């Protein structure tokens, strides 16, 4: 696709023959047909690509050769765009030197310095997944406080695959009840709901786990009040920055909002799609997992692949991009361009009560509602279906730094065509326009 003016006509007929063949094989070999729930067939319309083959920038091609503009690339991890050359070059240069060793590699120190030069924390420990580091924060908090319970923000959708969190969701099969009861929820932007948990479970809550924000911005002073409450009650303040880290601000959402948590987790956007996550935090808490503490030892994190040289080289290269380029400014600028264009369409069609955007420009989410103004998976599926028909894959509308003006403008035009169908479905019924079954939430009790 050129960087010139956006096309105004879009092909709506695509073949997915190769995807369908692969899907049949995948479901016979892999539970759910994918290794990530958010990439599963139940998360996308039936008439959509099943498998991707390659990507470049903000574009991706499926195994049938269909080209798409992608949003939320790599579950928000590919923040610089697919196959970003400086990151690929750094990873490739590390590979011939060896991937993993019996002792630490010097790149582990270099990567730690690179990340901590942006994030205002004392120490860091690398792993591979967001769940690894958030759960490590919980474990450290329990050891540091001598308490067992966890207060988690119930308005933020996901923190870890581990029992302490998944036990709070509808998908809690296989998790003992006593584990489920150790985690209690509070409401975002509602300090009284958190205070109520501390009152209900005095001297039992080890930590408060939350994002700085998700789709709702914090009220003025809210995060600072949460931190103050944690200090008064002797709990550790854990901020999950897996999503917000290196998207809101180079120093994370904590820098954006002017608050410093005791522990914080980073992951997506750390290495432009390479598997790197990190737990950062206060020295006195983090050292419980080290060799210089006189407290009882904590098995914080110990991952065979946490020090993989090529992934950490990619991390360093990504940090260098944040320092040398205005990546954050690009995300906000392109997100605002997209937001303004979509908002114009929504208002021109008069459907704001049924479809609207939430979140910051750098991380836009769309909300789909039916004719009764109720959140609707059917209408979500319809919007996805119509966007994919026209060459845009958008489980969200979260931009990368690779989205050009032409990509954004083409997407706005596609949104316009798709919302025209959406409006007709509001008037005539969604199943008149929906091809196949609706998508479903990941965290559900039954298929």
C-alpha positions in Angstrom: 0.0 0.0 0.0 1.3 3.4 -0.9 1.7 6.3 1.6 -0.5 8.5 -0.7 -4.2 9.2 -0.5 -6.3 6.4 1.0 -8.3 4.2 -1.3 -12.1 4.7 -1.1 -13.2 1.3 -2.5 -12.4 -2.0 -0.8 -12.6 -5.6 -2.0 -15.1 -7.5 0.1 -14.5 -11.0 -1.4 -11.7 -13.0 0.0 -10.7 -16.6 0.0 -9.6 -18.4 3.2 -9.2 -21.9 1.8 -5.7 -22.5 3.2 -6.7 -21.1 6.6 -9.6 -23.5 6.7 -7.4 -26.4 6.0 -5.0 -25.4 8.7 -7.8 -24.7 11.2 -9.0 -28.3 10.9 -5.5 -29.7 11.6 -4.9 -27.2 14.4 -8.0 -28.1 16.4 -7.0 -31.8 16.2 -3.5 -31.0 17.6 -3.9 -27.9 19.8 -6.7 -27.4 22.3 -8.6 -24.4 21.0 -6.6 -24.4 17.8 -4.2 -21.7 19.0 -1.7 -21.2 21.8 -3.3 -17.9 22.9 -6.9 -17.6 23.9 -7.2 -14.1 22.4 -6.2 -15.5 19.0 -8.7 -18.3 19.0 -11.4 -18.9 16.4 -14.1 -17.9 18.9 -12.7 -14.4 19.1 -13.2 -13.7 15.4 -16.0 -13.9 12.9 -16.3 -17.1 10.9 -15.6 -15.2 7.7 -12.0 -14.2 8.6 -8.4 -15.3 8.2 -7.4 -18.2 10.4 -3.6 -18.1 10.1 -1.2 -15.3 9.2 2.0 -15.8 7.2 4.0 -12.6 7.3 4.0 -8.9 8.3 5.6 -5.6 7.4 5.0 -2.4 9.3 1.3 -2.2 10.2 0.3 -4.7 7.4 0.0 -8.5 7.5 -0.7 -11.2 5.0 -2.5 -14.4 5.7 -1.7 -17.9 4.4 -4.1 -17.2 1.5 -2.3 -14.1 0.4 -4.9 -11.6 1.7 -3.4 -8.3 2.9 -4.7 -6.5 6.0 -4.0 -3.4 8.0 -3.6 -4.7 11.6 -4.5 -3.1 14.9 -3.4 -4.2 18.3 -0.6 -6.1 16.5 0.7 -9.1 18.4 -1.7 -8.5 21.2 -0.3 -4.9 21.5 3.3 -6.1 21.6 4.6 -5.2 18.2 4.6 -1.5 18.9 7.1 -0.5 16.3 5.6 -2.6 13.5 6.2 -6.0 12.0 9.8 -6.9 11.0 11.2 -3.5 12.3 14.7 -3.5 10.9 16.8 -2.2 13.8 15.2 -4.7 16.2 15.5 -7.6 13.8 19.1 -6.6 13.1 20.0 -6.6 16.8 18.4 -10.0 17.4 20.0 -11.5 14.4 23.4 -10.2 15.4 23.1 -11.9 18.8 22.0 -15.3 17.5 25.4 -16.5 16.1 27.0 -15.8 19.5 24.8 -18.3 21.3 21.3 -18.1 22.7 21.6 -19.5 26.2 24.5 -20.3 28.6 25.3 -21.9 31.9 26.0 -18.5 33.5 24.4 -15.1 32.8 25.3 -13.3 29.6 26.5 -9.7 29.7 23.4 -8.7 27.7 21.3 -9.3 30.8 23.1 -6.4 32.6 23.0 -4.3 29.5 19.2 -4.9 29.1 18.6 -4.1 32.8 20.4 -0.8 32.4 18.5 0.0 29.2 15.1 -0.5 30.8 15.9 1.1 34.2 17.3 4.1 32.4 13.6 4.8 31.3 11.7 3.3 34.2 12.2 5.0 37.6 12.7 1.8 39.7 15.6 0.3 41.6 15.8 -3.2 40.3 14.6 -5.5 37.5 14.1 -9.2 36.8 13.4 -10.4 33.3 11.1 -13.2 32.3 9.2 -14.2 29.2 5.5 -13.5 29.9 3.4 -10.9 31.6 1.8 -13.5 33.9 5.3 -14.5 35.1 6.2 -11.1 36.5 2.8 -10.1 37.9 2.6 -13.4 39.8 6.2 -12.8 41.0 5.1 -9.4 42.3 2.2 -11.1 44.3 4.6 -13.7 45.7 7.1 -11.0 46.8 4.3 -9.0 48.4 3.1 -12.0 50.4 6.6 -12.7 51.6 7.3 -9.0 52.4 4.1 -8.5 54.4 3.6 -12.0 55.8 0.0 -11.8 54.5 -1.9 -14.0 52.1 -4.8 -12.0 50.6 -4.7 -10.0 47.4 -6.9 -7.0 46.4 -7.3 -6.8 42.6 -9.1 -4.2 40.5 -12.2 -6.0 39.2 -12.7 -3.5 36.4 -9.4 -4.5 34.7 -9.8 -7.6 32.7 -6.6 -9.6 33.0 -3.5 -9.9 35.2 -2.1 -13.4 35.0 -2.8 -17.0 33.9 -2.1 -18.1 37.4 -4.6 -19.4 40.0 -4.6 -16.3 42.2 -6.2 -14.3 39.4 -8.0 -16.8 37.1 -9.8 -18.0 40.1 -11.7 -14.7 40.1 -13.0 -15.2 36.6 -15.8 -17.3 35.2 -13.2 -19.6 33.8 -12.1 -20.9 37.2 -12.4 -24.7 36.7 -9.5 -26.6 38.3 -8.7 -23.9 40.9 -9.4 -24.7 44.5 -12.0 -22.7 46.3 -9.6 -21.6 49.1 -7.3 -20.1 46.4 -10.2 -18.2 44.8 -11.2 -16.7 48.2 -7.8 -15.3 48.8 -8.2 -12.7 46.0 -10.9 -10.1 46.4 -12.0 -7.4 44.0 -12.5 -3.6 44.3 -13.8 -1.0 41.9 -11.7 1.4 39.9 -11.9 5.1 40.7 -13.7 4.1 43.9 -11.4 4.4 46.8 -14.2 3.5 49.3 -14.5 0.0 47.7 -10.8 -0.6 48.4 -11.0 0.8 51.9 -13.9 -1.6 52.5 -11.7 -4.6 51.6 -9.0 -3.4 54.1 -11.8 -3.0 56.7 -13.3 -6.4 56.0 -9.9 -8.1 56.0 -7.7 -6.2 58.5 -4.0 -6.9 58.4 -4.6 -9.7 55.8 -4.1 -8.0 52.4 -0.6 -8.4 51.1 -0.9 -6.2 48.0 -3.2 -4.2 45.8 -2.9 -5.1 42.1 -4.2 -2.8 39.4 -3.4 -1.1 36.1 -2.9 2.7 36.2 -5.8 2.8 33.8 -7.6 0.7 31.2 -10.4 2.3 29.3 -11.2 4.7 32.1 -8.8 7.4 33.2 -8.1 7.8 36.9 -9.9 10.6 38.7 -7.5 13.4 39.8 -5.4 12.1 42.7 -7.0 8.6 42.7 -3.7 6.7 42.1 -1.9 8.7 44.7 -4.7 8.0 47.2 -4.5 4.3 46.5 -0.8 4.4 47.1 -1.3 6.3 50.4 -3.9 3.8 51.5 -1.6 0.9 50.8 1.1 2.6 52.9 -1.2 3.2 55.8 -2.5 -0.4 55.7 1.0 -2.0 55.2 0.2 -3.4 51.8 2.4 -3.4 48.7 1.2 -1.3 45.8 1.6 -3.3 42.5 1.0 -1.6 39.2 0.5 -3.8 36.2 2.1 -1.9 33.2 2.0 -4.8 30.8 -0.2 -2.8 28.5 0.5 0.8 29.5 4.2 0.5 29.7 6.0 2.2 26.8 2.7 3.3 25.3 1.5 6.1 27.6 5.0 7.5 28.3 8.6 6.3 28.0 8.6 5.8 31.8 5.3 4.0 31.8 1.9 5.2 33.0 3.4 5.7 36.4 5.5 8.5 35.0 2.5 9.8 33.0 0.4 10.0 36.2 3.2 11.0 38.6 3.0 8.0 40.9 5.7 5.4 41.8 4.4 1.9 42.7 6.3 -0.4 45.0 6.4 -3.1 42.3 5.5 -2.9 38.6 5.3 -5.3 35.7 6.2 -4.6 32.0 5.8 -6.9 29.0 4.1 -5.9 25.8 6.1 -3.4 23.8 9.4 -4.2 25.6 11.0 -5.9 22.6 8.6 -5.3 19.7 7.1 -8.8 19.8 10.0 -10.8 21.1 9.2 -12.6 24.4 10.5 -10.3 27.2 8.8 -9.2 30.4 10.1 -7.6 33.5 9.3 -7.1 37.1 10.7 -3.8 38.5 10.5 -2.4 41.9 11.8 -1.3 45.3 15.2 -2.7 46.3 14.1 -3.9 49.7 11.2 -5.9 48.2 13.0 -7.2 45.2 16.1 -8.3 47.1 14.0 -11.0 48.9 14.6 -13.0 45.7 18.4 -12.2 45.6 21.5 -13.1 47.5 21.9 -10.0 49.7 18.9 -10.2 51.9 18.8 -11.6 55.5 15.0 -12.3 55.1 13.7 -15.7 54.2 14.4 -16.5 50.6 11.7 -16.0 48.0 11.6 -18.0 44.8 10.7 -14.9 42.8 11.5 -15.8 39.2 13.8 -18.4 37.7 13.2 -19.0 34.0 15.4 -21.0 31.7 14.8 -18.6 28.9 14.6 -15.3 30.7 18.1 -14.4 29.7 17.9 -15.4 26.0 20.4 -13.2 24.3 18.5 -12.4 21.1 15.3 -11.4 22.9 17.2 -9.1 25.3 19.2 -7.7 22.4 15.8 -6.9 20.8 14.7 -5.3 24.1 17.8 -3.1 24.1 17.2 -2.1 20.5 13.5 -1.3 21.3 14.5 0.9 24.3 17.0 2.7 22.0 14.1 3.5 19.6 12.1 5.0 22.5 15.1 7.2 23.4 16.0 8.2 19.8 12.6 8.5 18.2 9.4 10.0 19.4 7.6 6.7 19.5 5.1 7.7 22.2 4.3 11.0 20.4 3.6 9.0 17.2 1.3 6.6 19.0 -0.7 9.5 20.5 -0.7 11.5 17.3 -1.8 8.6 15.0 -4.3 7.4 17.6 -5.8 10.9 17.7 -6.1 11.1 13.9 -7.9 7.8 14.0 -10.1 8.8 16.9 -11.2 12.1 15.3 -12.0 10.4 12.0 -14.1 7.6 13.6 -15.9 10.1 15.9 -16.9 12.2 12.8 -18.4 9.1 11.2 -20.2 8.0 14.4 -21.8 11.5 14.7 -22.7 11.7 11.0 -24.5 8.4 11.3 -26.1 9.3 14.6 -25.1 6.1 16.4 -23.0 7.3 19.3 -25.4 5.5 21.7 -24.7 2.2 20.0 -21.0 2.5 18.9 -18.3 4.6 20.5 -14.6 4.7 21.3 -13.1 4.5 24.8 -9.5 4.8 26.1 -6.6 7.1 25.3 -5.7 7.9 21.7 -2.7 5.6 22.0 -4.9 2.6 23.0 -8.4 3.0 21.6 -11.1 0.3 22.3 -14.5 0.3 20.6 -17.8 -0.4 22.4 -20.6 -2.2 20.5 -24.2 -2.0 21.6 -27.5 -3.4 20.2 -30.7 -1.5 19.5 -31.5 -1.6 23.3 -28.2 0.1 24.0 -26.9 -3.1 25.7 -23.3 -4.3 25.2 -23.5 -6.9 22.3 -21.1 -9.6 21.1 -23.3 -10.0 18.0 -22.7 -6.4 17.0 -19.1 -6.7 17.9 -18.9 -9.6 15.5 -20.7 -7.7 12.8 -18.3 -4.8 13.0 -15.3 -7.1 12.9 -16.8 -9.0 10.0 -17.3 -5.8 8.0 -13.9 -4.4 8.8 -12.1 -7.7 7.9 -14.1 -7.9 4.6 -12.5 -4.6 3.7 -9.0 -5.5 4.7 -8.7 -4.3 8.4 -8.2 -6.7 11.3 -9.2 -4.8 14.5 -10.0 -6.6 17.7 -9.4 -3.1 18.9 -8.2 0.1 17.3 -4.8 0.3 19.0 -2.2 1.8 16.7 1.5 1.0 16.4 4.2 3.5 15.5 4.1 1.9 12.0 0.6 3.1 11.1 1.0 5.7 8.5 -1.4 8.5 7.7 -2.5 6.5 4.7 -3.2 3.5 6.9 -5.2 5.6 9.3 -7.2 7.3 6.6 -8.0 4.1 4.8 -9.1 2.6 8.2 -11.4 5.6 8.8 -13.0 5.1 5.4 -13.4 1.3 6.1 -15.0 2.2 9.5 -17.4 4.4 7.6 -18.6 1.6 5.3 -18.7 -0.9 8.1 -20.8 1.4 10.4 -23.3 2.0 7.6 -24.0 -1.7 7.7 -24.0 -1.6 11.5 -26.7 1.1 11.4 -28.8 -0.9 9.1 -28.5 -3.9 11.4 -29.7 -1.7 14.3 -32.8 -0.9 12.3 -33.4 -4.3 10.7 -31.8 -6.9 13.0 -28.3 -8.0 13.4 -28.8 -11.5 12.1 -29.9 -10.2 8.7 -26.3 -9.0 8.2 -24.2 -11.3 10.4 -22.7 -14.3 8.7 -22.2 -17.1 11.2 -22.0 -17.3 15.0 -21.1 -14.4 17.2 -17.7 -14.1 19.0 -17.6 -14.9 22.7 -15.7 -13.6 25.7 -12.6 -15.6 26.6 -13.4 -15.9 30.3 -16.6 -17.9 30.2 -17.6 -21.0 32.1 -18.6 -23.1 29.1 -18.0 -23.2 25.4 
